[in-house]
Amino acid sequence: MRVSYVGMISQDVSIKPGVIKIVLKSDAKALDEVVVTAMGISREKKALGYAVQDVKSDQLTQAANSNLAGALQGKVSGLDVKPSSGMPGASSQITIRGARSFSGDNTPLYVIDGMPVTSTPDVSTDIQNNGSVSGADFANRAVDIDPNDIESINILKGQAASALYGIRASNGVIIITTKSGKGLEKGKPQVSFSSNVSFDVVGRLPEFQKTYAQGSGGVFSTTSGTSWGPKISELPNDATYGGNTDNEYTQKFGKQQGKYYVPQRAAAGLDPWATPQAYDNAKDFFDTGITWSNSLNVAQMLDKSSYSISLGNTHQDGIISSTGMDRYNVKVSADTKLTNNWSSGFTANYITTSIDKAVTSGNGLLRTVYAAPP
């Protein structure tokens, strides 16, 4: 029988007749957990006087999420992640312990390897103030970070925890530590490669009527945008557009059983006779989205120095045709110990992200797709 308890090491115990006495050993490692607080300073979690939570790299990459905000979702208590949509490169609103302002910015400050990075987009979409395009979603900086290159994330929630970064950290701090050669065993370079693929499908669509054709007042019209025409099953008997009756189309082209004449198809040089049927426009409009993500890391620990080189690529095709994202990440970091009390190092990042999105809101494509007659 296996016995376990919170804060204790699980043990296998053999059961024998008589009195049973089980003594579990304390899991001391859980009490000595080390977290990064600020400027790369590591401290014991139990010694801190404010709230802090950490997320390790293996937790971030479990669901093959290409977006940092999506990778954090559901992994930290008090962290609320609200994606704007399921589109590639869509922005996400992240708040720690709720909103602090009704009208101001509530997003936390990102600190990547000691470098503060604002999380708000570079371009405003407020059409009333600067005439920007309406319905456009600009990604925030979280989309540039490759979750595969992250070693750990520490979330600082309290005012005391974020005091070092000033007013920018009033909404909390997300401290990101990327992979480096520190902590590795001295020896040969360690090479790690990860590749994952994920698929996106539409989870739920509205229910559409598939009984009545386009038109109004029960009369069929090929140019109408409403669906108040005759029943689709009765279209083959519609004399206006051929059908099974004696009219100008059947006299010219012959009677087509169960079909009707479509002038638009004739104008396009296609077979003008069509069999009336209902189409699932919304379902046919969406594709299956696919995301490929590859990451390569080479790290080595030398006598007094360490280095790490990371390469990453993410290619994403959205559920809407012609939408997607391509991201390339290159990071080089090195550190050397000059004396017992002095060390020096550098980190260089190059990130390029290209995103193709569909316009949303009142100018969006779905406004046409959902309203299209069946």
C-alpha positions as CSV (number, residue, x, y, z in Angstrom):
1,M,0.0,0.0,0.0
2,R,1.2,3.5,-0.9
3,V,0.8,6.3,1.8
4,S,1.1,10.0,1.0
5,Y,0.4,13.3,2.7
6,V,0.9,17.0,1.9
7,G,4.5,18.1,2.7
8,M,5.7,14.5,3.2
9,I,7.5,12.0,1.0
10,S,5.2,9.2,-0.3
11,Q,6.2,5.7,0.9
12,D,5.3,2.1,0.1
13,V,4.2,0.3,3.2
14,S,3.7,-3.5,3.6
15,I,0.6,-4.4,5.7
16,K,1.0,-7.1,8.4
17,P,-1.6,-8.4,10.9
18,G,-1.6,-6.5,14.2
19,V,-1.0,-2.8,15.0
20,I,-0.1,-0.6,12.1
21,K,2.2,2.4,12.7
22,I,3.3,4.5,9.8
23,V,5.8,7.4,10.0
24,L,6.3,9.6,7.0
25,K,9.5,11.7,6.4
26,S,9.2,15.4,5.8
27,D,9.8,16.7,2.3
28,A,12.3,19.4,3.1
29,K,12.8,20.4,-0.5
30,A,9.3,21.9,-0.6
31,L,10.2,24.2,2.2
32,D,13.4,25.5,0.6
33,E,12.0,26.5,-2.7
34,V,13.9,29.3,-4.4
35,V,12.2,32.0,-6.5
36,V,13.5,35.0,-8.5
37,T,12.3,38.3,-6.9
38,A,13.9,41.2,-8.8
39,M,16.9,42.1,-10.9
40,G,17.8,38.4,-11.1
41,I,18.0,38.0,-7.2
42,S,17.1,34.6,-6.0
43,R,15.6,34.2,-2.5
44,E,13.9,31.4,-0.5
45,K,10.2,31.5,-0.9
46,K,9.5,31.0,2.8
47,A,11.6,34.1,3.6
48,L,9.5,36.5,1.6
49,G,6.9,38.8,3.2
50,Y,4.7,39.0,0.2
51,A,2.8,36.8,-2.2
52,V,4.8,35.1,-5.0
53,Q,4.0,32.2,-7.3
54,D,6.3,30.5,-9.8
55,V,5.7,28.4,-12.9
56,K,8.4,26.1,-14.3
57,S,9.2,25.5,-17.9
58,D,7.7,22.0,-18.1
59,Q,4.4,23.4,-17.0
60,L,4.4,26.1,-19.7
61,T,5.0,23.7,-22.6
62,Q,2.6,21.0,-21.5
63,A,-0.2,22.0,-23.9
64,A,2.1,23.1,-26.8
65,N,0.9,26.6,-26.4
66,S,2.7,29.1,-28.7
67,N,1.5,32.2,-26.7
68,L,2.8,33.1,-23.3
69,A,-0.6,34.3,-22.1
70,G,-2.2,31.1,-23.1
71,A,0.6,29.1,-21.5
72,L,-0.1,30.8,-18.2
73,Q,-3.8,30.3,-18.2
74,G,-5.0,28.2,-15.3
75,K,-1.6,27.8,-13.8
76,V,-1.4,30.6,-11.3
77,S,-4.0,31.5,-8.7
78,G,-5.2,35.1,-8.9
79,L,-4.0,35.5,-12.5
80,D,-6.9,36.2,-14.8
81,V,-6.1,35.7,-18.6
82,K,-8.8,36.9,-21.1
83,P,-7.9,36.2,-24.7
84,S,-9.5,38.6,-27.1
85,S,-10.2,35.8,-29.7
86,G,-8.8,32.5,-31.0
87,M,-7.1,34.3,-33.9
88,P,-3.3,33.9,-34.4
89,G,-1.4,36.5,-32.4
90,A,-4.6,37.7,-30.6
91,S,-4.0,39.9,-27.7
92,S,-4.8,38.8,-24.1
93,Q,-5.7,40.9,-21.1
94,I,-3.8,39.7,-18.0
95,T,-4.7,41.0,-14.6
96,I,-3.3,40.0,-11.2
97,R,-5.7,39.9,-8.3
98,G,-8.4,41.8,-10.2
99,A,-8.5,45.3,-11.8
100,R,-7.2,48.4,-10.0
101,S,-8.6,51.0,-12.3
102,F,-11.9,51.4,-14.2
103,S,-10.5,53.4,-17.0
104,G,-6.7,53.0,-16.8
105,D,-4.3,50.2,-17.7
106,N,-4.5,47.1,-15.5
107,T,-1.9,45.0,-17.2
108,P,1.2,43.9,-15.2
109,L,4.8,44.7,-16.0
110,Y,6.9,42.1,-17.7
111,V,10.5,41.8,-16.6
112,I,12.6,39.5,-18.9
113,D,16.0,38.7,-17.5
114,G,16.0,41.9,-15.5
115,M,14.8,44.1,-18.4
116,P,11.4,45.8,-17.8
117,V,9.2,45.4,-20.9
118,T,5.8,47.1,-21.3
119,S,2.9,44.8,-22.1
120,T,0.7,47.2,-23.9
121,P,0.6,47.4,-27.7
122,D,2.7,50.1,-29.5
123,V,-0.3,51.3,-31.6
124,S,-3.6,52.7,-30.3
125,T,-6.8,51.5,-31.8
126,D,-8.9,54.3,-30.3
127,I,-10.6,55.7,-33.4
128,Q,-12.2,58.7,-31.6
129,N,-8.8,60.1,-30.5
130,N,-6.4,59.4,-33.3
131,G,-8.4,58.2,-36.3
132,S,-7.0,54.6,-36.1
133,V,-8.8,51.8,-37.9
134,S,-11.7,50.3,-36.0
135,G,-12.1,46.7,-35.2
136,A,-8.3,46.0,-35.4
137,D,-6.7,43.9,-32.6
138,F,-3.0,44.7,-32.1
139,A,-1.1,42.0,-30.2
140,N,0.7,42.9,-26.9
141,R,4.3,42.1,-26.3
142,A,3.5,38.7,-24.7
143,V,3.1,37.3,-28.2
144,D,6.8,37.8,-28.9
145,I,8.0,35.5,-26.1
146,D,8.6,31.9,-26.9
147,P,7.4,29.7,-24.0
148,N,10.0,27.0,-25.0
149,D,12.8,29.4,-24.1
150,I,11.5,30.2,-20.6
151,E,13.2,28.6,-17.6
152,S,10.8,29.9,-15.0
153,I,8.2,32.6,-14.3
154,N,7.6,34.3,-11.0
155,I,4.5,36.3,-10.4
156,L,4.8,39.1,-7.8
157,K,1.5,40.3,-6.5
158,G,2.0,42.6,-3.6
159,Q,2.9,46.3,-3.4
160,A,6.1,45.5,-1.5
161,A,7.1,42.9,-4.1
162,S,6.9,45.4,-7.0
163,A,8.3,48.5,-5.2
164,L,11.7,48.1,-6.9
165,Y,10.1,48.8,-10.3
166,G,8.1,51.9,-9.3
167,I,4.7,52.9,-10.6
168,R,5.0,50.7,-13.6
169,A,4.6,47.7,-11.4
170,S,1.5,48.9,-9.5
171,N,-0.5,46.1,-11.2
172,G,2.0,43.4,-10.4
173,V,5.1,42.0,-12.0
174,I,5.6,38.9,-14.2
175,I,9.3,38.1,-13.9
176,I,10.5,35.8,-16.8
177,T,13.9,34.0,-16.5
178,T,15.0,32.5,-19.8
179,K,17.2,29.5,-20.2
180,S,20.9,29.9,-19.6
181,G,24.0,27.8,-18.9
182,K,23.9,28.5,-15.2
183,G,23.2,25.5,-12.9
184,L,24.4,23.0,-15.5
185,E,27.0,20.4,-14.7
186,K,30.4,21.3,-16.1
187,G,31.3,19.4,-19.2
188,K,30.1,19.0,-22.8
189,P,27.5,21.3,-24.3
190,Q,23.9,20.2,-23.6
191,V,21.6,20.3,-26.7
192,S,17.9,20.2,-26.3
193,F,15.3,20.3,-29.2
194,S,11.6,20.4,-28.9
195,S,8.9,20.2,-31.6
196,N,5.2,20.2,-31.2
197,V,2.1,20.6,-33.2
198,S,-1.4,21.6,-32.2
199,F,-4.8,21.9,-34.0
200,D,-7.6,24.5,-33.6
201,V,-11.2,23.8,-34.5
202,V,-14.4,25.9,-34.0
203,G,-15.9,24.5,-30.8
204,R,-19.5,25.9,-31.3
205,L,-21.4,27.7,-34.0
206,P,-24.9,29.3,-33.9
207,E,-27.8,27.3,-35.1
208,F,-29.1,28.5,-38.5
209,Q,-32.4,27.9,-40.2
210,K,-32.1,25.8,-43.4
211,T,-35.7,25.7,-44.5
212,Y,-36.3,29.0,-46.3
213,A,-34.3,30.4,-49.3
214,Q,-33.2,34.0,-49.8
215,G,-35.8,36.5,-50.7
216,S,-38.7,38.2,-48.9
217,G,-42.4,37.8,-48.6
218,G,-42.1,34.2,-49.8
219,V,-40.7,35.3,-53.2
220,F,-37.3,34.1,-54.2
221,S,-34.6,36.7,-55.2
222,T,-31.0,35.9,-56.2
223,T,-29.9,39.4,-55.0
224,S,-31.6,39.4,-51.6
225,G,-29.6,39.3,-48.4
226,T,-32.5,38.1,-46.3
227,S,-33.9,34.6,-45.9
228,W,-37.7,35.1,-46.1
229,G,-38.2,33.5,-49.5
230,P,-40.0,30.3,-50.4
231,K,-39.0,26.9,-48.9
232,I,-35.8,25.6,-50.4
233,S,-37.5,22.3,-51.2
234,E,-40.1,24.2,-53.4
235,L,-37.5,26.0,-55.5
236,P,-37.5,23.4,-58.4
237,N,-41.2,24.4,-59.0
238,D,-40.5,28.1,-59.1
239,A,-41.5,29.3,-62.6
240,T,-39.5,32.5,-62.3
241,Y,-36.2,30.6,-62.5
242,G,-36.9,27.6,-64.6
243,G,-37.9,24.7,-62.4
244,N,-40.2,22.0,-63.7
245,T,-42.6,24.5,-65.4
246,D,-43.0,25.7,-69.0
247,N,-41.1,29.0,-69.1
248,E,-38.5,30.9,-71.1
249,Y,-35.6,29.0,-69.6
250,T,-37.1,25.5,-70.1
251,Q,-38.1,26.5,-73.7
252,K,-34.6,27.6,-74.4
253,F,-32.5,25.0,-72.5
254,G,-34.9,22.2,-71.9
255,K,-36.6,21.1,-68.7
256,Q,-34.2,20.1,-66.0
257,Q,-36.0,17.8,-63.5
258,G,-35.5,19.0,-59.9
259,K,-33.3,22.0,-60.8
260,Y,-33.6,25.7,-61.3
261,Y,-31.9,28.3,-63.4
262,V,-29.3,30.6,-61.8
263,P,-28.5,33.7,-63.9
264,Q,-25.3,34.5,-61.9
265,R,-23.9,31.1,-62.7
266,A,-24.7,31.6,-66.4
267,A,-23.0,35.0,-66.4
268,A,-19.9,33.4,-64.8
269,G,-19.7,30.8,-67.6
270,L,-20.8,27.9,-65.3
271,D,-23.6,25.4,-65.6
272,P,-26.6,27.6,-64.9
273,W,-28.8,24.7,-63.6
274,A,-28.5,24.0,-59.9
275,T,-30.2,21.6,-57.5
276,P,-31.7,23.5,-54.6
277,Q,-30.1,22.6,-51.3
278,A,-29.2,24.3,-48.0
279,Y,-25.5,25.0,-47.3
280,D,-23.8,25.3,-44.0
281,N,-22.0,28.6,-44.8
282,A,-20.5,29.1,-41.3
283,K,-19.1,25.6,-41.0
284,D,-17.7,25.6,-44.6
285,F,-16.1,29.0,-44.0
286,F,-13.8,27.9,-41.2
287,D,-10.7,25.8,-41.6
288,T,-8.8,23.6,-39.2
289,G,-6.0,25.8,-37.7
290,I,-2.6,24.2,-37.2
291,T,0.4,25.5,-35.2
292,W,4.0,24.2,-35.6
293,S,6.5,25.2,-33.0
294,N,10.2,24.3,-33.0
295,S,12.9,25.2,-30.4
296,L,16.6,24.5,-30.2
297,N,18.8,25.3,-27.2
298,V,22.6,24.8,-26.8
299,A,24.0,25.5,-23.3
300,Q,27.3,24.8,-21.6
301,M,28.9,25.4,-18.2
302,L,32.7,26.0,-18.2
303,D,35.1,26.5,-15.3
304,K,34.1,30.1,-14.7
305,S,31.7,30.9,-17.5
306,S,28.5,29.7,-19.1
307,Y,26.6,30.4,-22.3
308,S,23.3,29.6,-23.9
309,I,22.1,29.9,-27.5
310,S,18.4,29.5,-28.4
311,L,16.7,29.4,-31.8
312,G,12.9,29.2,-32.1
313,N,10.3,29.3,-34.9
314,T,6.5,29.2,-34.7
315,H,4.2,29.0,-37.7
316,Q,0.5,29.2,-37.2
317,D,-2.4,29.0,-39.7
318,G,-5.7,30.3,-38.3
319,I,-9.2,28.9,-38.6
320,I,-10.0,31.7,-41.1
321,S,-8.2,31.4,-44.4
322,S,-5.3,33.7,-45.0
323,T,-4.8,34.4,-41.3
324,G,-1.7,33.2,-39.4
325,M,1.5,34.1,-37.6
326,D,5.2,33.6,-38.2
327,R,7.6,34.2,-35.3
328,Y,11.4,33.8,-35.2
329,N,13.3,34.0,-32.0
330,V,17.1,34.2,-31.5
331,K,18.7,34.6,-28.1
332,V,22.3,34.5,-27.0
333,S,23.4,34.9,-23.4
334,A,26.8,34.4,-21.6
335,D,28.0,34.9,-18.1
336,T,31.5,34.8,-16.6
337,K,32.8,35.0,-13.0
338,L,35.6,37.6,-12.8
339,T,36.2,37.3,-9.0
340,N,34.5,35.7,-6.1
341,N,32.3,38.8,-5.7
342,W,32.0,40.0,-9.2
343,S,30.6,38.6,-12.4
344,S,29.7,40.0,-15.8
345,G,27.4,38.8,-18.6
346,F,25.1,39.8,-21.4
347,T,21.8,38.7,-23.0
348,A,20.8,39.6,-26.6
349,N,17.4,38.9,-28.1
350,Y,16.1,39.2,-31.6
351,I,12.5,38.6,-32.3
352,T,10.5,39.1,-35.5
353,T,6.8,38.5,-35.6
354,S,4.5,38.7,-38.6
355,I,0.8,38.4,-38.0
356,D,-2.1,38.3,-40.6
357,K,-5.5,38.9,-38.9
358,A,-9.1,39.2,-40.0
359,V,-10.8,42.5,-39.1
360,T,-13.3,42.1,-36.2
361,S,-16.2,44.1,-34.8
362,G,-18.6,45.7,-37.2
363,N,-16.2,45.4,-40.1
364,G,-15.6,41.8,-39.6
365,L,-15.9,38.9,-42.1
366,L,-18.2,37.0,-39.8
367,R,-20.8,39.7,-40.1
368,T,-21.2,38.6,-43.7
369,V,-20.8,34.8,-43.2
370,Y,-23.4,34.5,-40.4
371,A,-25.9,36.6,-42.2
372,A,-25.6,34.8,-45.6
373,P,-28.8,33.0,-46.7
374,P,-28.5,29.2,-46.7
